[in-house]
Amino acid sequence: METPRISASSYSNTAPLVWSFLYGSMRGSVELILDNAPARSAELLLQDRVDAALVPIIAYQIIDDVRLIPDVCVGAKQRVRSVCLVTNGKDLSDVKSVALDVSSKTSVVLTKIIFREFLGFEPEWIDAEPDIDAMLATSDAALLIGDPALMIDESRYKEFDLAKLWHQHTGFGFVFAMWMTRRETCTIDLASARDEGLAHAEDIAANYATDIGLSRDEMKSYLTENISYSINDSMRHGMELYFELAAKHGLIAKNRELVFL
């Protein structure tokens, strides 16, 4: 029997979901492919080169015949901290151009929904690499995701948390990524892997804190309080509304009904 192949991004917020496969009781049970861009995992899933992938949620509406693996996710009930719009001091109502970190299409679509649906106008969109100074040299605001967003100097920039904005306007939580598969079944116990990873949140925080520039306590707080690795009703309703609004604003071709494995 072939070893299952799975893929995920190497951002710190995915670490609790893959820790078990790297260091824990499930080590050696899968071939794990890590990449610093979430879109890469979606590409591997699209090409049918992995059995399951942790991918930006928008991939569900783009990849044919993909199924959601229940419960396990990367999401936020209210504030996420690692997906944000940043300005040099402008309010969002004064923004005329936005530099987009295109490494996660989910966050790009969410940004466009926030401007079109909630703020009532559309700025100019500019694709960019995730370099805050370069982005703000050409645009009024910058979209940053993942660990680069955690490194933002809040004394220099004005920051708008996208999950917080979403919650303020909808009352719902937000799901940024989920495990998905194109297989009929998935024998990998991703929920148990998550639980084991969260039990080692202290170790994970210590591993990432220095690189990101947060204290160990701040890093642990981010992983255990800001990020939610299980979906509650609010987050599921938020995901359904996100897809409805994405279809309404022409950001996806159609709104496909949720199908869980």
C-alpha atoms as an extended CHARMM CRD file, in Angstrom:
* protein
*
       261  EXT
         1         1  MET       CA              0.0000000000        0.0000000000        0.0000000000  PROA      1               0.0000000000
         2         2  GLU       CA              1.3810000000        3.3930000000       -1.0040000000  PROA      2               0.0000000000
         3         3  THR       CA              2.1270000000        6.0010000000        1.6500000000  PROA      3               0.0000000000
         4         4  PRO       CA             -0.5040000000        8.7740000000        1.4690000000  PROA      4               0.0000000000
         5         5  ARG       CA              0.7350000000       12.1630000000        0.3030000000  PROA      5               0.0000000000
         6         6  ILE       CA             -0.5380000000       15.3770000000        1.8640000000  PROA      6               0.0000000000
         7         7  SER       CA              0.3860000000       19.0200000000        1.4140000000  PROA      7               0.0000000000
         8         8  ALA       CA              0.1670000000       22.1660000000        3.5450000000  PROA      8               0.0000000000
         9         9  SER       CA              1.7340000000       25.6070000000        3.7830000000  PROA      9               0.0000000000
        10        10  SER       CA              4.6400000000       26.1250000000        6.1580000000  PROA      10              0.0000000000
        11        11  TYR       CA              3.0850000000       29.1220000000        7.9380000000  PROA      11              0.0000000000
        12        12  SER       CA              3.1450000000       28.9510000000       11.7290000000  PROA      12              0.0000000000
        13        13  ASN       CA             -0.6570000000       28.7270000000       11.8990000000  PROA      13              0.0000000000
        14        14  THR       CA             -0.6430000000       25.3690000000       10.0940000000  PROA      14              0.0000000000
        15        15  ALA       CA              1.9790000000       23.8810000000       12.4230000000  PROA      15              0.0000000000
        16        16  PRO       CA             -0.4910000000       22.3670000000       14.9370000000  PROA      16              0.0000000000
        17        17  LEU       CA             -2.1730000000       20.5030000000       12.0720000000  PROA      17              0.0000000000
        18        18  VAL       CA              1.0220000000       18.8900000000       10.7770000000  PROA      18              0.0000000000
        19        19  TRP       CA              3.1320000000       18.5670000000       13.9710000000  PROA      19              0.0000000000
        20        20  SER       CA              2.0570000000       14.9620000000       14.5110000000  PROA      20              0.0000000000
        21        21  PHE       CA              3.2300000000       13.9800000000       11.0240000000  PROA      21              0.0000000000
        22        22  LEU       CA              6.6150000000       15.6390000000       11.5270000000  PROA      22              0.0000000000
        23        23  TYR       CA              7.4200000000       14.8720000000       15.1600000000  PROA      23              0.0000000000
        24        24  GLY       CA              4.5430000000       13.0070000000       16.8040000000  PROA      24              0.0000000000
        25        25  SER       CA              2.7770000000        9.6760000000       16.7940000000  PROA      25              0.0000000000
        26        26  MET       CA              1.9280000000        9.8630000000       13.0610000000  PROA      26              0.0000000000
        27        27  ARG       CA              5.5080000000       10.4890000000       11.9420000000  PROA      27              0.0000000000
        28        28  GLY       CA              6.2380000000        8.4100000000        8.8550000000  PROA      28              0.0000000000
        29        29  SER       CA              2.5760000000        7.6200000000        8.1960000000  PROA      29              0.0000000000
        30        30  VAL       CA              2.3360000000       10.1390000000        5.3470000000  PROA      30              0.0000000000
        31        31  GLU       CA              4.5660000000       11.9270000000        2.8760000000  PROA      31              0.0000000000
        32        32  LEU       CA              4.1630000000       15.5950000000        3.8300000000  PROA      32              0.0000000000
        33        33  ILE       CA              4.8870000000       18.3550000000        1.3170000000  PROA      33              0.0000000000
        34        34  LEU       CA              5.3460000000       21.8230000000        2.8500000000  PROA      34              0.0000000000
        35        35  ASP       CA              5.5070000000       25.0780000000        0.8970000000  PROA      35              0.0000000000
        36        36  ASN       CA              5.4870000000       28.7280000000        1.9600000000  PROA      36              0.0000000000
        37        37  ALA       CA              2.5900000000       29.5490000000       -0.3880000000  PROA      37              0.0000000000
        38        38  PRO       CA             -0.8940000000       28.1300000000        0.3330000000  PROA      38              0.0000000000
        39        39  ALA       CA             -1.6780000000       28.3540000000       -3.3810000000  PROA      39              0.0000000000
        40        40  ARG       CA              0.9600000000       25.6630000000       -4.0360000000  PROA      40              0.0000000000
        41        41  SER       CA             -1.0030000000       23.1010000000       -2.0240000000  PROA      41              0.0000000000
        42        42  ALA       CA             -4.1130000000       23.9650000000       -4.0390000000  PROA      42              0.0000000000
        43        43  GLU       CA             -2.1230000000       23.4270000000       -7.2280000000  PROA      43              0.0000000000
        44        44  LEU       CA             -1.0150000000       19.9620000000       -6.0720000000  PROA      44              0.0000000000
        45        45  LEU       CA             -4.6180000000       19.0800000000       -5.2260000000  PROA      45              0.0000000000
        46        46  LEU       CA             -5.8190000000       20.3410000000       -8.6070000000  PROA      46              0.0000000000
        47        47  GLN       CA             -3.1810000000       18.1850000000      -10.3350000000  PROA      47              0.0000000000
        48        48  ASP       CA             -4.3030000000       15.1860000000       -8.2400000000  PROA      48              0.0000000000
        49        49  ARG       CA             -0.7550000000       14.7220000000       -6.9320000000  PROA      49              0.0000000000
        50        50  VAL       CA             -1.7570000000       14.4860000000       -3.2550000000  PROA      50              0.0000000000
        51        51  ASP       CA             -4.3870000000       12.5210000000       -1.3560000000  PROA      51              0.0000000000
        52        52  ALA       CA             -5.3470000000       15.5500000000        0.7320000000  PROA      52              0.0000000000
        53        53  ALA       CA             -4.2110000000       19.1570000000        1.0430000000  PROA      53              0.0000000000
        54        54  LEU       CA             -4.7120000000       21.9880000000        3.4810000000  PROA      54              0.0000000000
        55        55  VAL       CA             -5.7680000000       24.7180000000        1.0730000000  PROA      55              0.0000000000
        56        56  PRO       CA             -7.3400000000       28.1890000000        1.0440000000  PROA      56              0.0000000000
        57        57  ILE       CA            -11.1030000000       27.7590000000        1.2720000000  PROA      57              0.0000000000
        58        58  ILE       CA            -11.7350000000       29.4330000000       -2.0930000000  PROA      58              0.0000000000
        59        59  ALA       CA            -10.1430000000       26.3760000000       -3.7330000000  PROA      59              0.0000000000
        60        60  TYR       CA            -13.3730000000       24.5100000000       -2.9730000000  PROA      60              0.0000000000
        61        61  GLN       CA            -15.1530000000       26.6310000000       -5.5810000000  PROA      61              0.0000000000
        62        62  ILE       CA            -12.3510000000       26.3130000000       -8.1390000000  PROA      62              0.0000000000
        63        63  ILE       CA            -11.2880000000       22.6480000000       -8.0860000000  PROA      63              0.0000000000
        64        64  ASP       CA            -13.8280000000       20.2230000000       -9.5590000000  PROA      64              0.0000000000
        65        65  ASP       CA            -15.0800000000       17.2600000000       -7.5000000000  PROA      65              0.0000000000
        66        66  VAL       CA            -13.1510000000       18.2410000000       -4.3790000000  PROA      66              0.0000000000
        67        67  ARG       CA            -14.6160000000       17.3710000000       -0.9550000000  PROA      67              0.0000000000
        68        68  LEU       CA            -14.1770000000       19.0920000000        2.3920000000  PROA      68              0.0000000000
        69        69  ILE       CA            -12.7420000000       16.9890000000        5.2090000000  PROA      69              0.0000000000
        70        70  PRO       CA            -14.9830000000       17.8320000000        8.1780000000  PROA      70              0.0000000000
        71        71  ASP       CA            -14.1970000000       19.8850000000       11.2700000000  PROA      71              0.0000000000
        72        72  VAL       CA            -10.4500000000       20.5380000000       10.8790000000  PROA      72              0.0000000000
        73        73  CYS       CA             -9.6110000000       24.0210000000        9.6180000000  PROA      73              0.0000000000
        74        74  VAL       CA             -7.5700000000       27.1770000000        9.9900000000  PROA      74              0.0000000000
        75        75  GLY       CA            -10.0370000000       29.8810000000       10.9200000000  PROA      75              0.0000000000
        76        76  ALA       CA            -10.9330000000       32.5790000000       13.4210000000  PROA      76              0.0000000000
        77        77  LYS       CA            -13.9730000000       33.2210000000       15.5490000000  PROA      77              0.0000000000
        78        78  GLN       CA            -13.3210000000       36.9750000000       15.6870000000  PROA      78              0.0000000000
        79        79  ARG       CA             -9.7540000000       38.2280000000       15.2070000000  PROA      79              0.0000000000
        80        80  VAL       CA             -7.0740000000       36.3330000000       13.2730000000  PROA      80              0.0000000000
        81        81  ARG       CA             -4.0320000000       38.7140000000       13.4400000000  PROA      81              0.0000000000
        82        82  SER       CA             -2.3000000000       37.0940000000       10.4470000000  PROA      82              0.0000000000
        83        83  VAL       CA             -4.5510000000       38.3100000000        7.6110000000  PROA      83              0.0000000000
        84        84  CYS       CA             -4.7340000000       42.0660000000        7.4590000000  PROA      84              0.0000000000
        85        85  LEU       CA             -4.8420000000       45.2420000000        5.4440000000  PROA      85              0.0000000000
        86        86  VAL       CA             -2.1070000000       47.7210000000        6.3270000000  PROA      86              0.0000000000
        87        87  THR       CA             -1.8370000000       51.4410000000        5.5800000000  PROA      87              0.0000000000
        88        88  ASN       CA              0.5430000000       54.2800000000        6.4040000000  PROA      88              0.0000000000
        89        89  GLY       CA             -2.1960000000       55.8110000000        8.5430000000  PROA      89              0.0000000000
        90        90  LYS       CA             -5.1320000000       56.0490000000        6.1400000000  PROA      90              0.0000000000
        91        91  ASP       CA             -8.5740000000       54.7920000000        7.0380000000  PROA      91              0.0000000000
        92        92  LEU       CA             -9.9600000000       52.2040000000        4.6140000000  PROA      92              0.0000000000
        93        93  SER       CA            -12.5680000000       54.7190000000        3.4130000000  PROA      93              0.0000000000
        94        94  ASP       CA             -9.6990000000       56.8350000000        2.0230000000  PROA      94              0.0000000000
        95        95  VAL       CA             -7.9210000000       53.9830000000        0.2290000000  PROA      95              0.0000000000
        96        96  LYS       CA             -7.7610000000       54.2840000000       -3.5580000000  PROA      96              0.0000000000
        97        97  SER       CA             -5.3630000000       51.3950000000       -4.3120000000  PROA      97              0.0000000000
        98        98  VAL       CA             -4.5460000000       48.0700000000       -2.6520000000  PROA      98              0.0000000000
        99        99  ALA       CA             -1.4470000000       45.9180000000       -3.1590000000  PROA      99              0.0000000000
       100       100  LEU       CA             -2.5060000000       42.2810000000       -2.9260000000  PROA      100             0.0000000000
       101       101  ASP       CA             -0.3290000000       39.4640000000       -1.6370000000  PROA      101             0.0000000000
       102       102  VAL       CA             -1.6580000000       36.8750000000       -4.0880000000  PROA      102             0.0000000000
       103       103  SER       CA             -0.2520000000       33.8410000000       -2.2590000000  PROA      103             0.0000000000
       104       104  SER       CA             -3.7410000000       33.2000000000       -0.8370000000  PROA      104             0.0000000000
       105       105  LYS       CA             -6.7040000000       33.6920000000       -3.1470000000  PROA      105             0.0000000000
       106       106  THR       CA             -9.1210000000       33.3180000000       -0.2270000000  PROA      106             0.0000000000
       107       107  SER       CA             -7.8230000000       36.5040000000        1.3920000000  PROA      107             0.0000000000
       108       108  VAL       CA             -7.7990000000       38.3530000000       -1.9280000000  PROA      108             0.0000000000
       109       109  VAL       CA            -11.4680000000       37.4910000000       -2.4880000000  PROA      109             0.0000000000
       110       110  LEU       CA            -12.2830000000       38.4420000000        1.1140000000  PROA      110             0.0000000000
       111       111  THR       CA            -10.5800000000       41.8170000000        0.6370000000  PROA      111             0.0000000000
       112       112  LYS       CA            -12.6240000000       42.5220000000       -2.4910000000  PROA      112             0.0000000000
       113       113  ILE       CA            -15.8410000000       41.5140000000       -0.7130000000  PROA      113             0.0000000000
       114       114  ILE       CA            -15.0540000000       43.8560000000        2.1890000000  PROA      114             0.0000000000
       115       115  PHE       CA            -14.5900000000       46.8170000000       -0.1580000000  PROA      115             0.0000000000
       116       116  ARG       CA            -17.4540000000       46.0450000000       -2.5520000000  PROA      116             0.0000000000
       117       117  GLU       CA            -20.0940000000       44.7580000000       -0.1190000000  PROA      117             0.0000000000
       118       118  PHE       CA            -19.2960000000       46.5050000000        3.1700000000  PROA      118             0.0000000000
       119       119  LEU       CA            -17.4630000000       49.7160000000        2.2360000000  PROA      119             0.0000000000
       120       120  GLY       CA            -19.3750000000       50.2940000000       -0.9950000000  PROA      120             0.0000000000
       121       121  PHE       CA            -16.5500000000       51.1350000000       -3.3780000000  PROA      121             0.0000000000
       122       122  GLU       CA            -13.7250000000       49.4990000000       -5.2920000000  PROA      122             0.0000000000
       123       123  PRO       CA            -10.0940000000       50.6280000000       -5.2330000000  PROA      123             0.0000000000
       124       124  GLU       CA             -7.4620000000       49.7520000000       -7.8020000000  PROA      124             0.0000000000
       125       125  TRP       CA             -5.9920000000       46.2670000000       -7.2700000000  PROA      125             0.0000000000
       126       126  ILE       CA             -2.2560000000       45.6900000000       -7.7190000000  PROA      126             0.0000000000
       127       127  ASP       CA             -0.6600000000       42.2200000000       -7.4370000000  PROA      127             0.0000000000
       128       128  ALA       CA              2.4960000000       42.3020000000       -5.3450000000  PROA      128             0.0000000000
       129       129  GLU       CA              5.0670000000       40.2800000000       -3.4600000000  PROA      129             0.0000000000
       130       130  PRO       CA              4.6180000000       40.3600000000        0.3610000000  PROA      130             0.0000000000
       131       131  ASP       CA              7.0280000000       43.2450000000        1.0680000000  PROA      131             0.0000000000
       132       132  ILE       CA              5.2490000000       45.8840000000        3.1440000000  PROA      132             0.0000000000
       133       133  ASP       CA              7.5190000000       48.8190000000        2.2350000000  PROA      133             0.0000000000
       134       134  ALA       CA              7.4570000000       48.0560000000       -1.4880000000  PROA      134             0.0000000000
       135       135  MET       CA              3.6890000000       47.5200000000       -1.4140000000  PROA      135             0.0000000000
       136       136  LEU       CA              2.9630000000       50.8150000000        0.3260000000  PROA      136             0.0000000000
       137       137  ALA       CA              5.3780000000       52.6630000000       -1.9660000000  PROA      137             0.0000000000
       138       138  THR       CA              2.9170000000       52.0640000000       -4.8290000000  PROA      138             0.0000000000
       139       139  SER       CA             -0.4410000000       51.6240000000       -3.0370000000  PROA      139             0.0000000000
       140       140  ASP       CA             -2.5160000000       53.1480000000       -0.2430000000  PROA      140             0.0000000000
       141       141  ALA       CA             -3.0130000000       49.7720000000        1.4430000000  PROA      141             0.0000000000
       142       142  ALA       CA             -1.3940000000       46.3460000000        1.4360000000  PROA      142             0.0000000000
       143       143  LEU       CA             -2.8790000000       42.8990000000        2.0170000000  PROA      143             0.0000000000
       144       144  LEU       CA             -0.5380000000       40.6580000000        3.9940000000  PROA      144             0.0000000000
       145       145  ILE       CA             -1.1660000000       37.0910000000        5.1330000000  PROA      145             0.0000000000
       146       146  GLY       CA              0.5380000000       34.5140000000        7.2890000000  PROA      146             0.0000000000
       147       147  ASP       CA              3.7530000000       35.1030000000        9.1820000000  PROA      147             0.0000000000
       148       148  PRO       CA              4.6570000000       38.3410000000        7.3130000000  PROA      148             0.0000000000
       149       149  ALA       CA              1.4330000000       39.8400000000        8.7190000000  PROA      149             0.0000000000
       150       150  LEU       CA              2.4530000000       38.8810000000       12.2580000000  PROA      150             0.0000000000
       151       151  MET       CA              5.7320000000       40.7610000000       11.8000000000  PROA      151             0.0000000000
       152       152  ILE       CA              4.1070000000       44.1390000000       11.0520000000  PROA      152             0.0000000000
       153       153  ASP       CA              5.4050000000       47.0030000000       13.1870000000  PROA      153             0.0000000000
       154       154  GLU       CA              2.1930000000       48.3860000000       14.6650000000  PROA      154             0.0000000000
       155       155  SER       CA              3.9930000000       51.5780000000       15.7230000000  PROA      155             0.0000000000
       156       156  ARG       CA              4.6260000000       52.4280000000       12.0450000000  PROA      156             0.0000000000
       157       157  TYR       CA              1.4910000000       51.2020000000       10.3100000000  PROA      157             0.0000000000
       158       158  LYS       CA             -2.2860000000       51.1660000000       10.7260000000  PROA      158             0.0000000000
       159       159  GLU       CA             -3.5900000000       47.6160000000       10.6640000000  PROA      159             0.0000000000
       160       160  PHE       CA             -7.0620000000       46.2540000000        9.8250000000  PROA      160             0.0000000000
       161       161  ASP       CA             -7.6760000000       42.6090000000       10.7510000000  PROA      161             0.0000000000
       162       162  LEU       CA             -9.7860000000       40.9790000000        8.0100000000  PROA      162             0.0000000000
       163       163  ALA       CA            -11.4650000000       38.4120000000       10.2710000000  PROA      163             0.0000000000
       164       164  LYS       CA            -12.3770000000       41.2150000000       12.6840000000  PROA      164             0.0000000000
       165       165  LEU       CA            -13.8240000000       43.3200000000        9.8460000000  PROA      165             0.0000000000
       166       166  TRP       CA            -15.7790000000       40.2980000000        8.6040000000  PROA      166             0.0000000000
       167       167  HSD       CA            -17.1560000000       39.6310000000       12.0960000000  PROA      167             0.0000000000
       168       168  GLN       CA            -18.0940000000       43.2910000000       12.5960000000  PROA      168             0.0000000000
       169       169  HSD       CA            -20.1310000000       43.3350000000        9.3750000000  PROA      169             0.0000000000
       170       170  THR       CA            -21.6410000000       39.8200000000        9.4720000000  PROA      170             0.0000000000
       171       171  GLY       CA            -21.4990000000       38.5800000000       13.0640000000  PROA      171             0.0000000000
       172       172  PHE       CA            -19.8600000000       35.3660000000       11.8270000000  PROA      172             0.0000000000
       173       173  GLY       CA            -16.4820000000       33.7330000000       12.1980000000  PROA      173             0.0000000000
       174       174  PHE       CA            -14.3200000000       32.9980000000        9.1720000000  PROA      174             0.0000000000
       175       175  VAL       CA            -12.6870000000       29.8740000000        7.7540000000  PROA      175             0.0000000000
       176       176  PHE       CA             -9.4720000000       30.5710000000        5.8550000000  PROA      176             0.0000000000
       177       177  ALA       CA             -8.3620000000       27.0370000000        4.9760000000  PROA      177             0.0000000000
       178       178  MET       CA             -9.4930000000       23.4280000000        5.2350000000  PROA      178             0.0000000000
       179       179  TRP       CA             -8.2150000000       19.9930000000        4.4040000000  PROA      179             0.0000000000
       180       180  MET       CA             -9.7180000000       18.8700000000        1.0860000000  PROA      180             0.0000000000
       181       181  THR       CA             -9.4960000000       15.7200000000       -0.9990000000  PROA      181             0.0000000000
       182       182  ARG       CA            -10.5070000000       14.4410000000       -4.4120000000  PROA      182             0.0000000000
       183       183  ARG       CA            -10.6000000000       10.8470000000       -3.1520000000  PROA      183             0.0000000000
       184       184  GLU       CA            -13.7080000000        8.8850000000       -2.1980000000  PROA      184             0.0000000000
       185       185  THR       CA            -12.2610000000        8.2630000000        1.2570000000  PROA      185             0.0000000000
       186       186  CYS       CA             -9.4930000000        9.6450000000        3.4790000000  PROA      186             0.0000000000
       187       187  THR       CA             -7.8980000000        7.2160000000        5.9290000000  PROA      187             0.0000000000
       188       188  ILE       CA             -5.6500000000        9.8590000000        7.5370000000  PROA      188             0.0000000000
       189       189  ASP       CA             -6.9210000000       10.8640000000       10.9830000000  PROA      189             0.0000000000
       190       190  LEU       CA             -6.4880000000       14.6180000000       10.5620000000  PROA      190             0.0000000000
       191       191  ALA       CA             -8.5770000000       15.4370000000       13.6430000000  PROA      191             0.0000000000
       192       192  SER       CA             -6.3220000000       13.3490000000       15.9080000000  PROA      192             0.0000000000
       193       193  ALA       CA             -3.2720000000       14.9580000000       14.2950000000  PROA      193             0.0000000000
       194       194  ARG       CA             -4.7410000000       18.3870000000       15.1150000000  PROA      194             0.0000000000
       195       195  ASP       CA             -5.4140000000       17.4250000000       18.7140000000  PROA      195             0.0000000000
       196       196  GLU       CA             -1.8810000000       16.1210000000       19.2010000000  PROA      196             0.0000000000
       197       197  GLY       CA             -0.4290000000       19.2540000000       17.6240000000  PROA      197             0.0000000000
       198       198  LEU       CA             -2.4640000000       21.5550000000       19.8730000000  PROA      198             0.0000000000
       199       199  ALA       CA             -1.2740000000       19.5800000000       22.8870000000  PROA      199             0.0000000000
       200       200  HSD       CA              2.2400000000       20.6740000000       21.8650000000  PROA      200             0.0000000000
       201       201  ALA       CA              1.3530000000       24.3400000000       21.2300000000  PROA      201             0.0000000000
       202       202  GLU       CA              4.0300000000       25.4100000000       23.7250000000  PROA      202             0.0000000000
       203       203  ASP       CA              6.7570000000       23.6470000000       21.7210000000  PROA      203             0.0000000000
       204       204  ILE       CA              5.4410000000       25.0110000000       18.4220000000  PROA      204             0.0000000000
       205       205  ALA       CA              5.3110000000       28.5490000000       19.8130000000  PROA      205             0.0000000000
       206       206  ALA       CA              8.8990000000       28.2840000000       21.0220000000  PROA      206             0.0000000000
       207       207  ASN       CA              9.9790000000       27.0800000000       17.5860000000  PROA      207             0.0000000000
       208       208  TYR       CA              8.4080000000       29.9930000000       15.6810000000  PROA      208             0.0000000000
       209       209  ALA       CA              8.5800000000       32.8930000000       18.1330000000  PROA      209             0.0000000000
       210       210  THR       CA             12.1760000000       33.9770000000       17.4670000000  PROA      210             0.0000000000
       211       211  ASP       CA             11.8100000000       33.8970000000       13.6780000000  PROA      211             0.0000000000
       212       212  ILE       CA              8.6010000000       35.9320000000       13.7310000000  PROA      212             0.0000000000
       213       213  GLY       CA              9.6640000000       38.3670000000       16.4300000000  PROA      213             0.0000000000
       214       214  LEU       CA              6.9720000000       37.6080000000       18.9960000000  PROA      214             0.0000000000
       215       215  SER       CA              7.4670000000       36.3910000000       22.5380000000  PROA      215             0.0000000000
       216       216  ARG       CA              6.7380000000       32.7330000000       23.2370000000  PROA      216             0.0000000000
       217       217  ASP       CA              3.5750000000       33.7180000000       25.1420000000  PROA      217             0.0000000000
       218       218  GLU       CA              2.3740000000       35.9530000000       22.2770000000  PROA      218             0.0000000000
       219       219  MET       CA              2.9960000000       33.1540000000       19.7870000000  PROA      219             0.0000000000
       220       220  LYS       CA              1.1330000000       30.6230000000       21.9210000000  PROA      220             0.0000000000
       221       221  SER       CA             -1.7470000000       33.0760000000       22.3470000000  PROA      221             0.0000000000
       222       222  TYR       CA             -1.9450000000       33.5060000000       18.5720000000  PROA      222             0.0000000000
       223       223  LEU       CA             -2.0340000000       29.7390000000       17.9720000000  PROA      223             0.0000000000
       224       224  THR       CA             -4.4810000000       28.8900000000       20.7490000000  PROA      224             0.0000000000
       225       225  GLU       CA             -6.7090000000       31.9770000000       21.0290000000  PROA      225             0.0000000000
       226       226  ASN       CA             -6.7500000000       33.7450000000       17.6530000000  PROA      226             0.0000000000
       227       227  ILE       CA             -6.6440000000       30.6940000000       15.3990000000  PROA      227             0.0000000000
       228       228  SER       CA             -9.4710000000       28.1790000000       15.6040000000  PROA      228             0.0000000000
       229       229  TYR       CA             -8.6960000000       24.6950000000       14.2990000000  PROA      229             0.0000000000
       230       230  SER       CA            -12.2670000000       23.4080000000       14.5740000000  PROA      230             0.0000000000
       231       231  ILE       CA            -15.3660000000       24.7850000000       12.8740000000  PROA      231             0.0000000000
       232       232  ASN       CA            -18.3100000000       25.9950000000       14.9490000000  PROA      232             0.0000000000
       233       233  ASP       CA            -21.7350000000       26.9960000000       13.5800000000  PROA      233             0.0000000000
       234       234  SER       CA            -20.7360000000       30.6600000000       13.2820000000  PROA      234             0.0000000000
       235       235  MET       CA            -17.7040000000       29.8020000000       11.1800000000  PROA      235             0.0000000000
       236       236  ARG       CA            -19.6770000000       27.4430000000        8.9440000000  PROA      236             0.0000000000
       237       237  HSD       CA            -22.3720000000       30.0960000000        8.3780000000  PROA      237             0.0000000000
       238       238  GLY       CA            -19.5600000000       32.5590000000        7.6660000000  PROA      238             0.0000000000
       239       239  MET       CA            -18.1040000000       30.2350000000        5.0430000000  PROA      239             0.0000000000
       240       240  GLU       CA            -21.5010000000       29.8450000000        3.3600000000  PROA      240             0.0000000000
       241       241  LEU       CA            -22.0210000000       33.6350000000        3.3060000000  PROA      241             0.0000000000
       242       242  TYR       CA            -18.5030000000       34.1920000000        2.0010000000  PROA      242             0.0000000000
       243       243  PHE       CA            -19.2260000000       31.9450000000       -0.9720000000  PROA      243             0.0000000000
       244       244  GLU       CA            -22.6090000000       33.6350000000       -1.5560000000  PROA      244             0.0000000000
       245       245  LEU       CA            -20.9950000000       37.0820000000       -1.6370000000  PROA      245             0.0000000000
       246       246  ALA       CA            -18.1010000000       35.8710000000       -3.7800000000  PROA      246             0.0000000000
       247       247  ALA       CA            -20.6410000000       34.6530000000       -6.3600000000  PROA      247             0.0000000000
       248       248  LYS       CA            -22.7090000000       37.8420000000       -6.0540000000  PROA      248             0.0000000000
       249       249  HSD       CA            -19.6770000000       39.9740000000       -6.8850000000  PROA      249             0.0000000000
       250       250  GLY       CA            -18.4460000000       37.7430000000       -9.7150000000  PROA      250             0.0000000000
       251       251  LEU       CA            -15.3810000000       36.5330000000       -7.8330000000  PROA      251             0.0000000000
       252       252  ILE       CA            -16.2670000000       32.8610000000       -8.4000000000  PROA      252             0.0000000000
       253       253  ALA       CA            -18.1170000000       31.3660000000      -11.3700000000  PROA      253             0.0000000000
       254       254  LYS       CA            -20.8310000000       29.7760000000       -9.2160000000  PROA      254             0.0000000000
       255       255  ASN       CA            -21.5790000000       28.9750000000       -5.5900000000  PROA      255             0.0000000000
       256       256  ARG       CA            -21.1710000000       25.2260000000       -5.1990000000  PROA      256             0.0000000000
       257       257  GLU       CA            -23.0200000000       23.5990000000       -2.3120000000  PROA      257             0.0000000000
       258       258  LEU       CA            -20.7760000000       22.3590000000        0.5120000000  PROA      258             0.0000000000
       259       259  VAL       CA            -19.9610000000       18.6490000000        0.2090000000  PROA      259             0.0000000000
       260       260  PHE       CA            -18.1620000000       17.0190000000        3.1210000000  PROA      260             0.0000000000
       261       261  LEU       CA            -16.3350000000       13.7140000000        2.9600000000  PROA      261             0.0000000000
